[in-house]
Amino acid sequence: MRKLVIAISLLAFAGSAAYADPIKDRQALMKERGKLAGQISKVVKGETPFDAAAVLDALKALQANAEKFDVDTLFPAGSDKGDTTAAPKIWEDMAGFKAAEDKFLADTKAAVASPPADADALKAQLNTLGGDCGTCHQTYRIKKS
């Protein structure tokens, strides 16, 4: 019984610590997202050969990243202060921000459900996903100087 109580306590602590610093947590997810998009971009640019299995793995990882992006948890009130490039517009238009993230997730799921057969098809998918990123960044991100 004692081991069970300790295990439950550790799980509760781990769950509460999962988003202990929403700014750092969301930055880590966005860095991961950028890295995955960069891998896909290298294929589109011809810097990396097209490998359908590797591309699908990258798209699945991008989907998993988008599924972890819990706006309510990562952007709580007050997390607009500090080392962040999140624009105040996020908290002024939370519904629009969530809709932008939902669109990215839906487009990522569509890419996974219909994997590209070649680099040209991947380019079209990346243009859609990149457009989602760009739209969100233009509206909800402060540009670094």
N, C-alpha and C positions, 0 to 999 in steps of 0.2 A: 504494500500500500504506500509506503514511504517513497519508493522509487516512482510510483505513478504520480504522486503529488509533485515530486521534483521535476519529472518529465513535463507535466502540465505547466508548471511554473516556468520552466525554460522555454516552452513553446509560446506561452503568453508573452514572455519578455522578448523573444525573437520577433513575434508579430508586432509588438509595439515599437520595437527598434527598427523595423523594416523601413519606416519612413520617419526616422528620427529627425532628419534635416531635409525638409522638402526641397530646398534649393539645390543642395548637393545631389539629392536623389534624382531630381528631374534633369539636372545637368548631365548626370551619368547616363541616363536613358537617352538623352539627345545625342551625346557623344557616341554611344553605341549605334544609334540610328544613322548618324552621319558616316560612321565607319562602314556599316553594311551598305549604305547607298554608294559609298565610294568604291566598294568591291564590285558592285553591279555596274557602276559607271566605267570602270576599267574594261569590262567586257564590251560595253557599248562603244567605247573609244578604240577598241581593237588592241588594247595594251595587254589584255589577258584573253586567251582563246575561249570561245564559247563552249561551255560544257553544261549541257542541260541539267544534269544532276546537281552540279555545284551552284548553278543559278537558282534552281528550285530551293536548295538548302538556304541560300542567302535570302530569298523571298520569304521562306517560312520563318527564318530568324527575324526578319523585318516585321512580319505579322505578329510574332510573339512579343517583340518589343512594343508594338502598337497596342497590343492587348494588355500589357503591363502599365500603360500610360493612363493611370487613374487621375483624371483632372481634379476631382474633389480632394483627393489626398495629397497630390503634388503641388497644388496651388491654393492652399488654405488662406483665409484672410490673414494679412500681416506678412505673408511671404513675398511681398513685393519690395521689401526693404532688404538691403544687404548686397552681397555680391551676386547680382542677377541682371540678366538682360531682358527679363520678362517685362513687357510694357504694361503700364497701368490699364490699358485697354482690356486686358484679360479680365480684370475684376469688374470693369465697367460693362463688359459685354460677355459675361461668362457663358451664356447660351450660344453665342456666335463662336466662341473659342471651342466649346465642346463640339459644336457642329463641324468645325474645321478638323478636329481630331477624329471625329466619327467618319468623316469623308475619307481621311487618310487610311483609317482602318478598313473601311469598306473597299477602297481601291486596292489595298494590299491583299485583302482576302480574294478579291477578283483575280489578281495577278497569280496568286497561289493556285486558285481553282482552275485557271486556264494558263498553265505554264507556257512560256514562249518557246517556239520551235527553233528560233535562230536569233542572231544578234539584232536584226531589224525589228522583229516582234518585241524583243526585250527593250529596244530603244523607245518604242511607242509606250510600253508600260512605264518605263523610267520617266518619260516626259510627263505622264499623268501624275506619278508619285512626286516627281520633282516640282510640278506645278502646285500640288497640294502643299508641299513644304514652303515653296516661295510665297504663296498667298498668305499662309499663316505667319511666316516671318515678317512679311511687309506690314501686316496689321498688328501682330501681337508681340513683336520683338523690338527691343531698342538696339539700333545699330551701334556696334563698337566703334570708337573713334581711332 
